[in-house]
Amino acid sequence: MRWSKVRENVPNRIVIVEAFNTTSENKVRTINEMAVISDFYENMDAWRVYKKIHKQNPEKGLYIFHTSNENAEVIEQFLQE
């Protein structure tokens, strides 16, 4: 599902999405195709569920966004060893 459709389906909500297709440019990752895992009114509820899912499935590309955002983007930060 595209971000525009997510925003249309669950307006003014916090969503956990699983990314299926992403692009990166200039340290900005854009989530192009995604599935909504769950939606919430409260940040802490979303964070609690995110941590539970991530612990069980760390390989999934999960993100938390608020649907008031125009784009589903995150700033990429890389750890230096």
Summary of the structure (lengths in Angstrom):
residues: 81
radius of gyration: 12.7
end to end distance: 35.6
largest distance: 41.3
contacts: 201
relative contact order: 0.28
helix: 26%
strand: 41%
